[in-house]
Amino acid sequence: MKKDAFIVIAAYNEEHAVPKVVAELHKAGYQQVIVVDDGSKDNTFPAAVNAGATVLQHVINRGQGAALKTGIDYAHEQGAEIIVTFDADGQHRVQDLQAIIKPVAEGTADVTFGSRFLGKESRIPLLRKVLLKGSIFVLWLFYGVRMTDAHNGFRALSRYAAQKIRITADRMAHASEFVEEVHRRQLKFQEVPVIIRYTEETLKRGHGSLAEAFRILYTMIMKKFLLR
């Protein structure tokens, strides 16, 4: 499974965190690591190169959705059979990768989504938990998809799913768009229990604010009711 999996990491100003993440992945046997430097203003690009990742670069900051799309498209072009999206800040655990990849590798799912609400629950800050639970309801309301965790960036796609899914949201609304595309394309999906590591640093840099949630909701409404 490891040799077939390409790990795609969107990184913006992560010069300190991304080398550690790449090193952990390599140590665990995942050699196909793609870092997309999304117009960072620090030394993310050379730090990722020195860590041994394949590094792509956006000249300007376009957002996590755009960076992941760049990485997924590149991995697909390189012949990847399984593509995993993985955070640059250390929130995701390498030891959860096999569980995320297994259903896709065995053909029982086209896409897997990590869930921090299944199994041993992550220690999620209260505001973030409220926002996440609200987004689960919105996804059910808009698309009829029942999930336990709607905005977890830890996911795996088969080559077939990567061909079918079309991500157009450049920024954080891409997480909802992934779910919408899975539903619209009638792809098989599973949720897999994962642990998300919340630290003072990752919370400071995270995208869990109320304003961000409203921006995502606005984008979803525009796309569903006004842009079709």
N, C-alpha and C positions, 0 to 999 in steps of 0.2 A: 504493500500500500504506500509506503513512504516514497519509493522511487517514482511512483506514478503521480504523486501529489505536488502541485506547485502552490507555494504559499505566497499570497499577495498582500502586501502591507502598504497602506497609505500613510505617509509621514509628512507632518508639517512642524517644523522647528522641534525636532526630536533628536538632536545630536547626541544627547546623553543617554537616552533610553533605547534608541534603535539598535546600537551595536550589541547591547546585552540581549535584546530579543533575537537578533539574528544568530548570535553565538549559541543561545539556548536551542534554537531550532536545528542548527548544524550539529550540535552535540547529540541531539536526539535522533539524528539520522535523516533529517529533512534538508536535502542539499539544494533543491530548486526554490530559492527564496528570492522573490522580486519585491524590491522596495520602490515605490513611486514617490519621489521627493516633490511635493506639491507646492513648488515656489517658495521653499523655506528661506528665511532671512539669516539663518545660522549655518552651521557646518553639517547639516544633516546629510547632504550629498556625499562629501568625502568620508564621513563617519560610516555610512552604509557601505560604500565601496571598500573601505579598509576592513570592514567586518566580513567581507566576502560575498555580499549579496549582488545580484544583478540589479542595477539601479537605473531607473528611468526618471526623467525630470520634466516637470512643467515649468515653463519660464515664469509664469505668474501663479499665484494661489487661486485655484479654481474650486476647491472644496473636496471633501472626502468622497462624495459620490463620483465625481469626475476622475479622481485619482484611482479609485477602485476599478472603474471602467477601463482606464488605460492599462492597468495591470492585468485585468481579466482578459482583455483583447490580446495583449502580448502573450500571455500564457497559452491561450488558445492557439495562436499562430505558431507557438513552439511545440504544439502537439500534446499539450497537457490533457490527461484523461480525467483528472480530478483537480479542481481549483478551490483553495481555501482562502477566505478573507480573514485577516488576523490583525489585531490592533498593534500600533507601534509603541504604545506607552507602557506595555507590560501588564495590562489588565487581563489578558487572556493567558491561560496556562497551557504550556506545551503538552503536559500529560493528559489533557482532554482531547488532543488531536485525533488519536486513534478512534475514540468513540464517535467523533464528528465525521470522520472519513468512512468508517466501516459500512454504514447503510448504503452510501453511494458506491463504494467499491464492490459491494455484493449485489448491487442492482435493485435493492428493495426501495430505494428512494433516488429521485433525481436531484433533490436538494435537501440538505439538513440545516436546521437552525439550532444554534445553541440556546438553551433556556436556563436562566438563573433562578427560575421558580420551580424547577423539577429537582427531585432528589434533595441533596443537601443544599439548602438555599444560601446564596451569597448574602453577606451582610450589607444590605442595600440601604443607603441613607433614605430617610422618610420621604423627603420631597421627590427624590428620584423614583422611589417605589410608586408614589401616587401618580406621577406622570406616566410611568410605564404601564400601570394598570389602566389608566385612561386611554392610552394608545391602543391597548388590546381591544377595548370596547369599540373604539373608532374603526379599527380594521374589521371587526365583526359587522358593525353597522354598515360600512361602505361596501365591503366585498363578500360578506358572509363567511369569512375565514376565522375559524376558532383556533387561537394559539394561546400559549401561556406567557410568551415573551415576544413582543413584536419588534423591538428595536435593539436586538443583540447583533453586533457586527461580526460575531463568530459564526461562520456558515461555510458549508461546502457545496460545490456544484459539480455535477457530472459534465463531461464535454458536451453532451446533448443539451443540457440545461443552459450552459454558457452560450450555446448557439442561439437558443430561443429567447432568452431574457434580454430585454432592451431597457437599459438604464439611461434616463434622460435628465434626472435631477442631479445637479452638480454637487449639492451640499447635503445636509443631513436627512432631507426628505427621501433620499435614495433607499433608506431602510424600509420604509413603507412601500416604496415602489417595487422592491424585491418581492415582497409578499403579494402585491397586486399582480405582478407578472407571473408568479408561480400559479396563482389562481386562474388568471386569464389564459395561460398556455396549457392549463390542465396537467401540470407537472406533479409527480408524486413527491410528497415531502414528509419529513419526520422532524420532531423536536428531540434534542439530545440534552440531558442534564450537563451543565458546565458550571464551574465556579468562576466568578468574576472577582478579581482582586482590586478592592477599593483602597487606595492610599490617599494621603493628603495631596500628593502631587497629581495623581490621576484625576481626583475630584476637581482640583483647581483647573485642570486643562480640559475636563470633560465637557460634553454638550448636553447637560441635563437641566438647563434653565427653563423657567416658565416661558420666557420670550421665545426661546428656540422651539419649544413645544407648539406655541401658537403659529410660528412661521411654518412648521411642518404641516399643521392642520390646515392652514390657509392654502398651501401648495396642493394638498390632497383634494380640497374642495374645488379649487380652480381646475385641476386636471379632470376630476370626475364629472363635474357639472357644466363647466364653461368652455373647456378646451377640446371638446370632442364633437 
